[in-house]
């Protein structure tokens, strides 16, 4: 084998660290972007946050007026001059002592009002007292356990049981697993479990749905709805208990005839029992679950101004950054200190400039992408979801001359506020279904889903529409759709089947 050297030309796409960070910055949500910018402000001393344009102009004018004094001060600080000067003492030092600052901040002075002292720190509640926290299911049950007359050993078992309940209030593990590794017996755990099941809310600490509903039936105080005989092969107890124990599947499928035949009772008794069971809570822990809603701040606003749709970027709450005037003047004067200090400042200056340019480029890209979406979906903004058109990333990418991956990053975790409400940018990208009257014109899948929801909402509850009937009605409206597609859309929108939607009373 002969060794030799060759020169070859090739092209490679190399992603520099700056490019990788710019791509990451592009796909950040608004909250993540705010946190990222705050991190840059803390780590880079050359980045400065500016509140308003008025403040910027005032600071610039002040810096120009004080430029000689500032340069002298900077020069003396960098060169180390004045180190041999004694520190100020006497009246000035006493004037700004620690006690003086505390007295200053403890006084609240408002314009147009008389001076008064604010409350001292000891009078304010602690931070933990001011934090709003809803009562959890565990806290609620432990509070009841502490007020019960159980022994310390039984309370310890009770805390073990309560600690293993899920968010719905169920004990999903067996008692053998619960007491494994402890000196408690299964009999002890079973005894304490019955006590915990008597706590509020009713049905808590049940091991399955049937037990949960039975626990709640015990607290209803209702009379029995019919009584079953003791003939062989026939269940004993009330109709409610029999349905809960053995016919929940039939009840879910609305097979009332089968329940009446199995229990040898009338349909009226089945309907009355069903009304009571439907009033029970299958998830006792639901009222204690964390249902806190978080407000979504839109990234862009779409408004109509003089007949033209405009895209407005929402930069409220995001820090406005600039290069620090102090360091800018320090570096321009050539008094930045040693070579190591100068190299450090140069590196931070490049990083600061890159962040500012990346934010500007990010904002321009978002506005450009949203403007293209508005152009494609103008019918939706004018007349609603019935006029939403099918749209894919490739169409927007070709319209603005960018890559599909860039469009995907821009639309990720971004929200728009428009006359139709708060919408995610991904909402506008959906598949299409062919129309019978206009083969070249596609209908958005979201529009078809809305048509299905409207049909289900307007149907007769005694005779709900089946998937075949919904597909047939859509075909009469020139929408070519199969039955299985209707079933898919219905399942994705959490719409029950026709059997489950049927009501007999």
Secondary structure, DSSP 8 states (H G I E B T S, - for coil): ----------------HHHHHHHHHHT--HHHHHHHHHHHHHH-TTEEEE--HHHHHHHHHHHHHTHHHHHHHHHHHHHTTTTTS----THHHHHT-HHHHHHHHTEE--TTS--EE---GGGS--HHHHS-----HHHHHHHHHHHS---HHHHHHHHHHHHT--TTSB--S-HHHHHTTSS--HHHHHHHHHHHTTSSSTTTTBSSHHHHHHHHHHTT----SSB----TTS--SBHHHHHHHH-HHHHHTT-HHHHHHHHT--HHHHHHHHHHHHTS-S-GGGGGS---------SEEEEEETTEEEEEE--TTS-EEEE-HHHHHHHHTT---SHHHHHHHHHHHHHHHHHHHHHHHHHHHHHHHHHHHHHHTHHHHHH-GGG---B-HHHHHHHHT--HHHHHHHHTT-EEEETTEEEEGGGG-B-EEEBSS-TTSEEEHHHHHHHHHHHHHTSBTTB---HHHHHHHHHHTTB---HHHHHHHHHHTT---HHHH----
